[in-house]
Amino acid sequence: MMHSARVLNISMRHQFALNVPTSRVSAQWRSGIASCSFGLILLLASHNLYAHPGVGNVQDSRGAVYFTDLKQVWKIAPDGKMSVAVPNVHAHELCLDAQDNLYGDHLAADGGKWTNRVWRMKPDGTLTNIIPSREGLNLPDYSFVRDRCGSMYWADPAQPIIKKRLPGGNVINYATSDFRMVQRMTASPDGTLFLMDGANLRRVSTNGQVTTLRTNLSALSPPPANVAERNYHMGVWTDSSGNVYVAVAMEHLVLRVSSLMAK
């Protein structure tokens, strides 16, 4: 099923929500969506994006924003003060649970091979590893895409299936469709998923139904030939009104899909 979704262009050349000078953000962190449970969207200016930035930037219940520049995780306090929250981590993804525990990964090259681990920082600053370092680029049974109940979601790399890991640890098939290259994904509180499948924005409802909201998502007309390339689109998030936001990294902007079409 496919809908013709209304798309609005939000320029990445302006800042919203927080007054954060982009000169204070590492050049590696070029584009993204700072997302939170309460619908606040923080956009930082983007120029000449080529590197792979971190995604999944988050805001806790007290209003602090956390983001990664691939060298450390930064914290922006509600008063705008910036500090390093987690040093020396090459984190690509972050998430928060209902208790404001912050989770992230650390990808490292170790002796000619890639290793990955998952860490957790509690609200009091206590930092521990919850998955020790293990070989591989990805975590096949773990995800930072979660709903309010703590269920995790990810795309099976070998099959066109979206997996769901329940809080108790059981893994089930959540949705099966003609998925081709699932990249960025987000879960709404009730478990509705929005994801980029190549260049297409798709929704997975809680009963597993898959709907294509927009094909060849781009602000350009016609969309460029490389619109389906990996990392052309980066962060995906929803706000409290049900709008869907996609950071189109290669076009240096964020597109908003109207909540009327995202339902």
ChimeraX attribute file (.defattr): number of C-alpha atoms within 10 A of each C-alpha:
attribute: neighborCount
match mode: 1-to-1
recipient: residues
	/A:1	8
	/A:2	13
	/A:3	13
	/A:4	10
	/A:5	19
	/A:6	15
	/A:7	17
	/A:8	13
	/A:9	14
	/A:10	17
	/A:11	16
	/A:12	22
	/A:13	12
	/A:14	11
	/A:15	16
	/A:16	13
	/A:17	10
	/A:18	16
	/A:19	11
	/A:20	18
	/A:21	10
	/A:22	14
	/A:23	8
	/A:24	8
	/A:25	16
	/A:26	13
	/A:27	15
	/A:28	16
	/A:29	21
	/A:30	22
	/A:31	30
	/A:32	29
	/A:33	24
	/A:34	21
	/A:35	27
	/A:36	25
	/A:37	19
	/A:38	14
	/A:39	15
	/A:40	19
	/A:41	22
	/A:42	20
	/A:43	24
	/A:44	26
	/A:45	19
	/A:46	21
	/A:47	16
	/A:48	11
	/A:49	16
	/A:50	13
	/A:51	13
	/A:52	16
	/A:53	22
	/A:54	24
	/A:55	26
	/A:56	27
	/A:57	25
	/A:58	25
	/A:59	27
	/A:60	21
	/A:61	13
	/A:62	9
	/A:63	15
	/A:64	17
	/A:65	22
	/A:66	27
	/A:67	29
	/A:68	29
	/A:69	20
	/A:70	21
	/A:71	17
	/A:72	18
	/A:73	23
	/A:74	19
	/A:75	20
	/A:76	19
	/A:77	15
	/A:78	13
	/A:79	10
	/A:80	13
	/A:81	10
	/A:82	17
	/A:83	12
	/A:84	14
	/A:85	16
	/A:86	21
	/A:87	10
	/A:88	11
	/A:89	19
	/A:90	19
	/A:91	27
	/A:92	21
	/A:93	22
	/A:94	24
	/A:95	25
	/A:96	27
	/A:97	15
	/A:98	13
	/A:99	10
	/A:100	16
	/A:101	17
	/A:102	22
	/A:103	21
	/A:104	24
	/A:105	24
	/A:106	19
	/A:107	21
	/A:108	19
	/A:109	12
	/A:110	10
	/A:111	7
	/A:112	7
	/A:113	10
	/A:114	15
	/A:115	19
	/A:116	21
	/A:117	22
	/A:118	22
	/A:119	20
	/A:120	21
	/A:121	18
	/A:122	14
	/A:123	12
	/A:124	8
	/A:125	12
	/A:126	9
	/A:127	16
	/A:128	13
	/A:129	14
	/A:130	11
	/A:131	14
	/A:132	11
	/A:133	17
	/A:134	14
	/A:135	15
	/A:136	15
	/A:137	14
	/A:138	15
	/A:139	16
	/A:140	11
	/A:141	14
	/A:142	14
	/A:143	22
	/A:144	23
	/A:145	23
	/A:146	25
	/A:147	19
	/A:148	15
	/A:149	13
	/A:150	18
	/A:151	20
	/A:152	22
	/A:153	27
	/A:154	24
	/A:155	24
	/A:156	16
	/A:157	12
	/A:158	6
	/A:159	12
	/A:160	16
	/A:161	19
	/A:162	21
	/A:163	19
	/A:164	25
	/A:165	20
	/A:166	15
	/A:167	11
	/A:168	8
	/A:169	11
	/A:170	9
	/A:171	15
	/A:172	13
	/A:173	14
	/A:174	19
	/A:175	19
	/A:176	16
	/A:177	14
	/A:178	10
	/A:179	19
	/A:180	12
	/A:181	17
	/A:182	22
	/A:183	19
	/A:184	25
	/A:185	25
	/A:186	24
	/A:187	23
	/A:188	18
	/A:189	15
	/A:190	12
	/A:191	22
	/A:192	17
	/A:193	24
	/A:194	27
	/A:195	24
	/A:196	28
	/A:197	23
	/A:198	23
	/A:199	24
	/A:200	22
	/A:201	27
	/A:202	25
	/A:203	25
	/A:204	21
	/A:205	17
	/A:206	13
	/A:207	10
	/A:208	16
	/A:209	14
	/A:210	20
	/A:211	18
	/A:212	20
	/A:213	21
	/A:214	22
	/A:215	19
	/A:216	19
	/A:217	24
	/A:218	25
	/A:219	17
	/A:220	10
	/A:221	6
	/A:222	8
	/A:223	14
	/A:224	12
	/A:225	8
	/A:226	11
	/A:227	20
	/A:228	20
	/A:229	12
	/A:230	16
	/A:231	20
	/A:232	21
	/A:233	29
	/A:234	24
	/A:235	28
	/A:236	28
	/A:237	28
	/A:238	27
	/A:239	17
	/A:240	14
	/A:241	11
	/A:242	17
	/A:243	17
	/A:244	23
	/A:245	24
	/A:246	28
	/A:247	26
	/A:248	23
	/A:249	25
	/A:250	20
	/A:251	19
	/A:252	21
	/A:253	26
	/A:254	26
	/A:255	21
	/A:256	20
	/A:257	23
	/A:258	17
	/A:259	16
	/A:260	11
	/A:261	16
	/A:262	21
	/A:263	13
